[in-house]
Each structure stands twice: as structure tokens, then as C-alpha cells.
């Protein structure tokens, strides 16, 4: 029987050997986060060609539409003030400051693949709005693009991946604004919320959840996507969960003390005052917001991930609020290895297919 996992060059399907696992952990601890502060990344990937037999990628650019509603958080928070400034700045520019990558696997029967970013190709077409990870400091790398194509092949849908602006050049909540604007653009193309599944990995899981909170705060619950899939999400940036310490030596994700300029929340927020308040806001730590009224959520994470306790708390909170949520914790898998290995990938994609087909 053929292996149903799509095999794409550059994305390994192999398990780590114990030696490779230890090497990966050592390399993770040596990551120089300060280099990202000195040499900011951009939200654009270099040109990356993929074989036509694998699929098609295109980049669509767009401006924030003039009728996009202004933000109405009305809570006096840092998030409110920053969003208002971002919105005001964006509304003054007519040029297309925003972009997204659209991925279509070769196996999809989509007509006119040269116009992938323009409109629904089929009646009632379902798509994935995918928010990639990268610790808020990278976005849309070549491996990300391979992931878009893999998801498209495995789930049988086009993948729309916003290229949000990243820190330190662009701070919280710029990525939330970018993804919200991208979602509004997708809806204006003619896609229905009931045909859009939101997906986010790692930091992208945080941003995806923040998008759901923003829709609720904006009284736009009628625009909620039909479902949300979270892969190794970091839904709480207060960095208070026990698993941050318990798994610090078992997870490839580098962790820093909360007050460090290289900590995840500080990289995202910036050096300014006010982080203690901002980090508890639902747009920065979505697990701490009101969890009622969310679409069905599926979260997948490893037991050795530093964010596993936060993912568990998120699941408990959604269920307690009367929502629908499923949590899968893979034993002895960390922030990276839970997406490695043929059997593991088969299980991950199988669960996503089942969840999104319901």
C-alpha cells in the first residue's frame, strides 16, 4: 500500500536518532537571538522554485481596503493604542503593503492556476488560512513554503498564508493586524467564513488565536472561520507555565527568562514599558482571554514541548466556556519532533483531515 504522506524534497520524514536529537537540542541552545535584533528579518522569502509536479506557489499583494473597519477595543490598553496607530498609518497608504502566498498542490484540480490569488476557483471552495510560525521574528521561509504545499496536498485544499511583518522592525500587534487584514481580503475575494479553516503553528498559533479574539472584540463573530487547527501553539506569553522549566532541556525551542531582551514576549513586544500589562491582553496571550464563542479547535503538541501546559490550559478553558475543543499530546515529542517521522506525520495529517471533514 502506498504511503499517503506526500514526500517533498527538503522536508524530512525520518525520525531523529538519539544522537541527532541531542545535536538538535545543543544547536537550539546556541541560537543567537541577539543577531535577529541587530539584523532584523523581513516578512518576505527569497525566490523559491518548486517542481511543477509538486504544486504551484504564487504571491498576491494587496492594500488594506478603505472600508476595513477601524479597531474598537475601547479598553485603554497598549494593544488598543498600538492598533490605532497601525491602522491610521496603513489607511494613509494606497500601495499594497500586504501580501500572502497561495499554495496549490499538483494533485488539486483547480482551473487556471495562474490566477490562484484572485477568487474562489470552485463553487463553495474550502481553503486553509495558514499562519506560519517563526518566533515572531521570521515568516514565510523556504521550509514554510514547502509546508504550505504539503498541507495543500494532504488536506486537498488551497492554502493562503499571510506574510505578516516581523519583529524587531515591527512589534506587537502588527502581525495581528496583518493577518486580520489578510482574512478580510480573503473574504472580499468571495470566500465564505464557513469555508475557511484557520491554522497556525507555534507563534502563528498565537496570532491565529488573537485573530479570533479580535473578531469577537470587533463584534464580527459572524465572520468567524469554521474551524481552527493549532500546531504546537504558544497561546500564553506570560511564560508562567511549569512546562517552560520542566521541558527546557528536552525541547528544541530556546527559552529565555521573561525579563531578558531575547525572551519571546520581549522580542514580540519591544523594549518599551508596559509589557506586564500587554502580555495579559488576549491579543498577546490569547489563552487568557474570553474563550466562549470560538469555532471548534484542534490542538496538537508534544509532551516535551515547553508550551504543552499552556496548550492544555487553553483546551480546558475552551471546554469550560462551553466550546468544542480537542487536544492531542504526543508522548516524548518536542516543539519540532512532533512533525517528524512517517508514522507521526500520518497521524497528524489524518487527525487534521478528520477534524476538518466534520
C-alpha positions as CSV (number, residue, x, y, z in Angstrom):
1,X,0.0,0.0,0.0
2,X,1.4,3.4,-1.0
3,X,2.5,5.8,1.8
4,X,-0.2,8.5,1.8
5,X,2.3,11.1,3.1
6,X,3.4,13.5,0.3
7,X,7.2,13.4,0.1
8,X,8.7,16.8,-0.7
9,X,12.5,17.4,-1.0
10,X,13.7,19.4,1.9
11,X,11.1,18.2,4.4
12,X,12.4,15.1,6.2
13,X,10.1,12.3,7.0
14,X,12.7,10.5,9.1
15,X,12.9,10.1,12.9
16,X,15.7,11.6,14.9
17,X,18.3,9.1,16.1
18,X,19.2,9.7,19.8
19,X,22.4,11.3,18.6
20,X,20.6,13.7,16.2
21,X,18.1,14.5,18.9
22,X,20.9,15.6,21.3
23,X,22.6,17.5,18.5
24,X,19.4,19.4,17.7
25,X,19.0,20.3,21.3
26,X,22.5,21.6,21.5
27,X,22.1,23.7,18.4
28,X,18.9,25.2,19.7
29,X,20.6,26.3,22.8
30,X,23.2,28.1,20.7
31,X,20.8,30.1,18.6
32,X,21.9,33.7,18.7
33,X,18.7,35.6,19.2
34,X,20.6,38.8,19.6
35,X,21.6,38.6,15.9
36,X,17.9,39.0,15.0
37,X,17.8,42.1,17.0
38,X,20.9,43.6,15.3
39,X,19.9,42.4,11.8
40,X,16.1,42.4,11.5
41,X,14.5,39.8,9.3
42,X,11.8,40.7,6.7
43,X,8.5,39.1,6.1
44,X,9.5,38.1,2.6
45,X,11.1,34.8,1.4
46,X,13.7,34.7,-1.3
47,X,12.5,33.2,-4.6
48,X,12.0,29.5,-4.2
49,X,11.1,27.4,-7.1
50,X,9.3,24.1,-6.6
51,X,8.8,21.4,-9.2
52,X,5.6,21.6,-11.1
53,X,4.9,18.0,-10.2
54,X,4.8,19.2,-6.5
55,X,2.5,22.2,-6.9
56,X,2.2,25.9,-7.6
57,X,3.0,28.9,-5.5
58,X,2.1,32.4,-6.1
59,X,2.3,35.7,-4.2
60,X,-0.6,38.1,-4.1
61,X,-0.2,41.7,-2.9
62,X,-3.0,43.9,-1.6
63,X,-3.7,47.1,0.3
64,X,-5.8,47.4,3.4
65,X,-9.3,48.2,1.9
66,X,-10.6,51.6,2.7
67,X,-13.8,50.2,4.2
68,X,-11.9,47.9,6.6
69,X,-13.4,48.8,10.0
70,X,-11.3,50.8,12.5
71,X,-10.4,48.9,15.7
72,X,-12.8,49.4,18.6
73,X,-11.1,47.6,21.5
74,X,-12.1,50.5,23.8
75,X,-10.2,49.1,26.7
76,X,-7.5,51.7,27.1
77,X,-4.8,49.0,26.6
78,X,-1.4,49.2,25.0
79,X,-2.9,46.9,22.3
80,X,-5.6,49.4,21.6
81,X,-3.2,52.4,21.2
82,X,-0.8,50.5,19.1
83,X,-3.5,49.1,16.8
84,X,-5.0,52.5,16.3
85,X,-1.6,53.8,15.2
86,X,-1.1,50.8,12.9
87,X,-4.5,51.3,11.4
88,X,-4.0,55.1,10.9
89,X,-0.7,54.5,9.2
90,X,-1.9,51.8,7.0
91,X,-5.0,53.7,5.9
92,X,-2.8,56.5,4.6
93,X,-1.1,54.3,2.1
94,X,-2.7,53.2,-1.1
95,X,0.2,50.9,-2.1
96,X,-0.2,47.2,-1.5
97,X,1.7,46.8,1.8
98,X,0.3,43.4,2.5
99,X,0.9,40.1,0.8
100,X,0.2,36.4,1.1
101,X,1.4,33.2,-0.5
102,X,-1.1,30.9,-2.1
103,X,-0.1,27.2,-2.4
104,X,-1.9,24.7,-4.6
105,X,-0.7,21.1,-4.7
106,X,-0.4,19.5,-8.1
107,X,-3.0,16.9,-7.1
108,X,-5.7,19.6,-6.8
109,X,-8.0,20.0,-9.8
110,X,-8.0,23.8,-9.8
111,X,-8.6,25.5,-13.1
112,X,-6.4,28.5,-14.2
113,X,-3.7,28.0,-11.6
114,X,-2.0,31.3,-12.8
115,X,-4.8,33.2,-11.0
116,X,-4.7,31.4,-7.7
117,X,-4.9,34.5,-5.6
118,X,-7.8,36.2,-7.2
119,X,-11.1,34.4,-6.4
120,X,-12.7,31.1,-5.4
121,X,-11.9,28.7,-8.2
122,X,-14.8,26.5,-7.5
123,X,-18.3,26.9,-6.0
124,X,-18.2,26.6,-2.2
125,X,-14.4,26.0,-2.3
126,X,-12.8,25.4,1.1
127,X,-9.4,26.8,1.9
128,X,-6.9,27.0,4.7
129,X,-5.8,30.3,6.1
130,X,-2.4,29.3,7.4
131,X,-0.4,31.5,9.9
132,X,3.2,30.3,9.9
133,X,5.5,30.3,12.9
134,X,8.9,31.7,13.5
135,X,9.0,33.1,17.0
136,X,7.6,36.4,15.8
137,X,11.0,37.2,14.1
138,X,10.8,35.2,10.9
139,X,7.9,34.5,8.5
140,X,7.5,32.8,5.1
141,X,10.8,31.0,4.9
142,X,11.5,28.3,2.2
143,X,10.7,25.5,4.6
144,X,7.4,27.3,5.3
145,X,6.5,27.3,1.7
146,X,7.1,23.5,1.5
147,X,4.8,23.2,4.4
148,X,2.1,25.1,2.5
149,X,2.3,22.7,-0.4
150,X,2.3,19.7,1.9
151,X,-0.8,20.9,3.7
152,X,-2.5,21.6,0.4
153,X,-1.7,18.0,-0.8
154,X,-2.7,16.3,2.4
155,X,-5.9,18.3,3.0
156,X,-6.9,18.7,-0.6
157,X,-7.4,22.5,-0.3
158,X,-5.6,25.6,-1.3
159,X,-3.5,27.3,1.4
160,X,-3.5,31.0,1.9
161,X,-0.5,32.1,4.0
162,X,-0.3,35.8,5.1
163,X,3.2,37.2,5.1
164,X,3.0,39.2,8.3
165,X,5.6,41.7,9.3
166,X,8.0,40.5,12.0
167,X,9.9,41.8,15.0
168,X,12.0,43.7,15.8
169,X,11.2,46.0,13.0
170,X,7.5,45.5,13.6
171,X,6.2,44.8,17.1
172,X,3.0,43.5,18.7
173,X,0.3,43.7,17.5
174,X,1.4,44.3,13.9
175,X,1.2,40.6,13.0
176,X,-2.4,40.5,14.3
177,X,-3.3,43.5,12.1
178,X,-1.6,41.9,9.1
179,X,-3.4,38.6,9.5
180,X,-6.8,40.3,10.2
181,X,-6.3,42.4,7.0
182,X,-5.4,39.2,5.1
183,X,-8.5,37.5,6.3
184,X,-10.6,40.5,5.3
185,X,-9.0,40.3,1.9
186,X,-9.8,36.6,1.5
187,X,-13.4,37.3,2.4
188,X,-13.6,40.1,-0.2
189,X,-12.3,37.7,-2.8
190,X,-15.6,35.8,-2.3
191,X,-14.7,33.1,0.2
192,X,-17.3,32.4,2.9
193,X,-16.2,32.2,6.5
194,X,-17.9,28.8,6.7
195,X,-15.4,27.6,4.0
196,X,-12.3,28.9,5.7
197,X,-10.3,26.9,8.2
198,X,-7.8,28.8,10.3
199,X,-4.5,27.1,11.1
200,X,-1.4,28.3,13.0
201,X,1.9,26.8,14.1
202,X,4.0,27.9,17.1
203,X,3.9,31.7,17.1
204,X,1.4,31.5,14.3
205,X,-0.9,29.7,16.6
206,X,-0.7,32.6,19.0
207,X,-1.5,35.0,16.1
208,X,-4.3,32.8,14.8
209,X,-6.0,32.7,18.2
210,X,-5.5,36.5,18.5
211,X,-7.4,36.9,15.2
212,X,-10.4,35.0,16.7
213,X,-10.3,37.3,19.8
214,X,-10.1,40.3,17.5
215,X,-13.2,39.2,15.6
216,X,-15.1,38.7,18.8
217,X,-13.9,42.1,20.2
218,X,-14.9,43.8,16.9
219,X,-18.4,42.3,17.1
220,X,-17.6,40.3,13.9
221,X,-18.4,36.9,15.3
222,X,-20.4,36.2,12.1
223,X,-17.0,36.2,10.3
224,X,-15.5,33.5,12.5
225,X,-13.9,30.8,10.4
226,X,-15.4,27.3,10.5
227,X,-12.6,25.7,12.5
228,X,-9.1,26.3,13.9
229,X,-6.2,23.9,14.0
230,X,-3.2,24.7,16.2
231,X,0.2,23.0,15.8
232,X,2.5,23.4,18.9
233,X,0.9,26.8,19.7
234,X,2.3,29.3,22.2
235,X,-1.0,30.7,23.4
236,X,0.2,32.4,26.6
237,X,3.3,34.6,26.6
238,X,3.4,35.3,30.3
239,X,5.8,32.4,30.4
240,X,4.5,31.2,33.7
241,X,3.6,27.6,32.9
242,X,5.5,24.8,34.6
243,X,6.4,23.2,31.3
244,X,8.7,26.1,30.4
245,X,11.1,24.9,33.1
246,X,10.2,21.2,33.1
247,X,10.9,20.8,29.3
248,X,13.6,23.4,28.9
249,X,16.3,20.7,28.4
250,X,14.0,18.5,26.2
251,X,12.7,21.0,23.7
252,X,14.5,22.5,20.7
253,X,12.7,25.8,21.3
254,X,15.2,28.2,23.0
255,X,13.8,29.8,26.1
256,X,15.0,32.9,28.0
257,X,13.9,34.5,31.2
258,X,10.9,36.7,30.8
259,X,12.9,39.9,31.6
260,X,15.6,39.0,29.0
261,X,15.6,41.2,25.8
262,X,15.8,37.9,24.0
263,X,12.7,36.3,25.6
264,X,9.8,35.6,23.2
265,X,7.4,38.1,24.8
266,X,10.1,40.9,24.8
267,X,11.1,40.2,21.2
268,X,7.5,40.5,20.2
269,X,6.5,43.5,22.3
270,X,9.7,45.5,22.2
271,X,11.8,47.3,24.8
272,X,9.2,49.8,25.8
273,X,7.4,49.9,29.2
274,X,4.0,48.3,29.6
275,X,4.8,44.7,28.8
276,X,3.4,43.4,32.1
277,X,0.0,44.7,31.2
278,X,0.2,43.9,27.5
279,X,1.3,40.3,28.0
280,X,-2.0,39.6,29.7
281,X,-4.1,41.0,26.9
282,X,-6.0,38.4,24.8
283,X,-4.3,39.7,21.6
284,X,-0.9,38.8,23.1
285,X,-1.8,35.9,25.3
286,X,-5.0,34.5,23.8
287,X,-5.3,31.7,26.3
288,X,-6.1,34.4,28.9
289,X,-9.0,35.9,27.0
290,X,-12.6,35.0,26.9
291,X,-12.8,31.6,25.3
292,X,-16.5,31.5,24.7
293,X,-17.8,31.6,21.2
294,X,-14.7,30.3,19.4
295,X,-15.1,27.9,16.4
296,X,-14.1,24.2,17.1
297,X,-10.4,24.0,17.9
298,X,-8.0,21.1,17.4
299,X,-4.6,21.5,19.1
300,X,-1.7,19.1,18.5
301,X,1.5,19.3,20.6
302,X,4.3,17.1,22.1
303,X,4.6,16.3,25.8
304,X,8.2,17.6,25.7
305,X,7.2,21.0,24.3
306,X,7.8,24.0,26.5
307,X,4.2,25.2,25.8
308,X,2.4,21.9,26.4
309,X,0.9,23.2,29.7
310,X,-0.3,26.4,28.1
311,X,-2.0,24.3,25.3
312,X,-3.6,22.2,27.9
313,X,-4.9,25.2,29.8
314,X,-6.3,26.6,26.6
315,X,-8.1,23.3,25.9
316,X,-9.5,23.3,29.4
317,X,-10.6,26.9,29.1
318,X,-12.5,26.4,25.9
319,X,-14.3,23.3,27.2
320,X,-15.2,25.2,30.4
321,X,-16.6,28.0,28.4
322,X,-18.9,25.6,26.6
323,X,-16.9,25.4,23.4
324,X,-15.7,22.4,21.3
325,X,-12.0,21.5,21.6
326,X,-9.8,18.5,21.0
327,X,-6.2,18.2,22.3
328,X,-3.7,15.6,21.2
329,X,-0.4,15.4,23.2
330,X,2.2,13.2,21.6
331,X,4.5,11.4,24.2
332,X,8.1,12.4,24.2
333,X,7.8,14.8,21.2
334,X,9.0,18.4,21.4
335,X,8.3,21.6,19.6
336,X,9.9,20.2,16.4
337,X,10.0,16.5,16.5
338,X,6.2,16.1,16.8
339,X,6.1,16.8,13.0
340,X,8.8,14.3,12.2
341,X,8.7,10.6,11.1
342,X,6.3,8.8,8.7
343,X,4.0,7.3,11.3
344,X,3.8,10.6,13.2
345,X,3.0,12.6,10.2
346,X,0.4,10.1,9.1
347,X,-1.3,10.5,12.4
348,X,-1.0,14.3,12.4
349,X,-2.4,14.8,8.9
350,X,-5.0,12.1,9.5
351,X,-6.4,13.9,12.6
352,X,-6.5,17.2,10.7
353,X,-8.3,15.6,7.8
354,X,-10.9,14.0,10.1
355,X,-11.3,17.2,12.1
356,X,-11.8,19.4,9.0
357,X,-14.1,17.0,7.3
358,X,-16.6,17.0,10.2
